[in-house]
Amino acid sequence: MGFDGPQQPPYHGWQRHSETLFQGRTIELTESGKHLYELIYQQFYHVEQSLIAMEESKQEFTGTVRIAIPSALMLSDIFKSIVIEYSIEFPNVRIEIENHHESIDLKRQGFDLQVLPDAVGVTDDSYVQFSLLHYGSNLVASPGYLESHPPCETVNDLRSHRIFTNRYNADLLSEDIPVRLKTDDLNLMHELALKGQGIAFLPQTHSKKSLDSGELVKVLPSYKFPRLSLTLIYPSAKALSKKTRAFIDLFKNKLN
């Protein structure tokens, strides 16, 4: 339903209703009455248009949003909070989340957006790529582990230790450093480090609480590894649906 603008107030209709109500008696509006009637009519018109716009907006926030994301981020508290907040605000939108570690063809595979570390090349250069978050990583271990194992004062000393890392941080380590566990489950690496099983190479945000509490300590604290970025990828800014745009905006607000 649409309107090109307020129509001329139906004075003749008013007159017809008047004749019915008052059994043939005609009520003629004065000029002031006509002016007041027109003002009221215009107000009702704008209210009606607002209600129509609200209804159309609700209809746009239906259907499905499909997201491709690495498991490490999928299990994070920040991503969980994004999904929960979006679900509360747009309960009629279905969310499908799949675990993908490499760049995919979003259009061919029917995904609306993907989140990846910038270390991963994007398959299609025409896709929009928005940098969400720059983050660093630390080597961390429990005090008990470090007390019971050889000193670790240089990067070369890492060869004598059990190292846990994910696939992206593994590329930041020298190839001659043996990785005993490579997994995208950050919680597992964190738990193993807490139990004194080795040195975990974790994003700073994932180890901060344990470092603050003293349960974990930094290994080689003066050594600075290259920082990585999370990149939000989607096919086209012009063709975005409102439900996808809302998810992207929520991502940006939470991570920036």
C-alpha positions, 0 to 999 in steps of 0.5 A, a space after each residue: 500500500 502506498 501514497 503519493 501524498 495527502 489527498 484532498 480531504 473528502 469533504 463530500 464524504 463528510 457531507 454524505 456521512 452527515 446526511 446519514 447520521 442526521 437523517 438528511 440534515 446537511 452540516 456545512 464546515 466553515 473555513 476554519 473547520 475545513 482548515 482544522 479538518 485538513 490539519 487533522 487529516 494530514 496528521 492521520 496520513 503521516 501516522 498511517 505512513 509511519 505504520 506502513 514503514 514500520 511494517 515494511 521494515 519488519 518484513 525486511 528483517 526476515 529470512 536467513 543470514 549465513 555466516 562463515 567463521 573460524 572455529 576459534 572465533 566461533 567459540 569466543 565470548 565476543 562472538 557469542 554476545 554478538 549472536 545473542 544480541 542480534 537474535 534478541 533484536 531481530 527474532 524473525 531472522 534465522 542465523 546459520 553459522 558454519 566453520 570455515 578456515 579458508 576464504 570461500 566463494 560467498 556468492 556461489 556457496 550462498 553466504 552473506 559474510 565471512 570473518 577471517 584473519 588477514 593472514 588468509 588470502 581472499 579468493 575474490 578481490 572484488 569482495 569488500 574487506 573491512 578490518 575489524 580488529 588488530 590483535 597480538 598474541 602471547 606465549 604463556 605458561 603456568 609458573 609451575 611449568 616454567 619452574 620444572 622445565 629448562 629456562 626459556 630466555 630466547 626464541 631458540 629455547 622454545 625448541 626444548 618445550 611443548 608448544 601449543 598454537 592454532 593454525 594462524 599463529 603457527 605461521 608466526 613461529 620458525 619452522 624449526 620450533 616443534 609444535 606439539 599441538 596445533 588446534 583452533 580450540 583456544 579453550 583447549 590450549 588455555 586449559 592445557 597451559 593452566 594444567 602445566 602441560 606446555 607453552 600456549 601461543 594465545 591471542 592476548 584477549 584469550 589469556 588476559 584474565 589468567 595473566 592478571 590472576 597470575 595463573 599464567 605468566 608470559 614467556 619471552 615477554 619482551 619479544 614482539 610477534 607480528 600482530 594479526 587482524 580480523 577481516 570482515 568480508 562480504 560480496 557487495 556493499 550496494 546489494 546488502 540486505 538490511 538484515 545483513 547490514 545490521 549484523 555487520 554493524 553489530 560486528 563493527 561496534 563490538 570489535 572496534 
